[in-house]
């Protein structure tokens, strides 16, 4: 979750009230709906999301993430590089190929490719790599609300959703699809922005709410140092 600016756009809530027939929540303010949505994410305890980011119509980054309250697993592909990240509490384990180290971290001669690496919390890359893997981290991104308007209803992944459209950064827009009934969980996000004259598009879909899964510590790993993983 660390190279493209729109990997995980913020989830936003419509400024206008929802229709009573569609949502049953017309008496609730946007802030209340947002709080319910974010709180419900925590109550569910876990979820999965797939994210695809494209630059000028070409897929550049994909993420597949299983997220729980205290552990998570993420698989990323970026420009030919592949990475698997496991976050257990604060312990961050990374398995990446040569291309990933070169393209993703700027390491010209990778020494840790194709083996599990424990990235210390003191490493400058730690925060970027660990971002938006655990449930609380994803929730934090959803709290940042932009100026939005209700954009009607839509069917997303077989579910009736309310479409909410607003700003994404300085140059983009985002449409967030939220379930129309309690617990008002986010279903999907579509965001567009322009960076360096190129259009960046991100599509994200949530699923598997409350599904149980485990993340295990790799049986063998090395600890990254400033020399091996600057």
Buried (B, 14 or more C-beta within 10 A) or exposed (E): BBBBBBBBBBBBBBBEBBBEEBBEBEEBEBEEBBBBBBEBBEEBBBBBBBBBBBBEEEEBBBBBBBBBEEBBBBBBBBBEBBBBBBBBEEBBBBBBBBBBBBBBBEBEEBBBBEEBBBBBEEBEBBEEBBBBBBBEBBBBBBEEBBEBEBBEBBEBEEBBBBBBBBBBBEEBBBBBBBBBEEEBBBBBBBBBBEBEEEBBBBBBBBEBBEEEEEBEEBEEBBEBEEEEBE
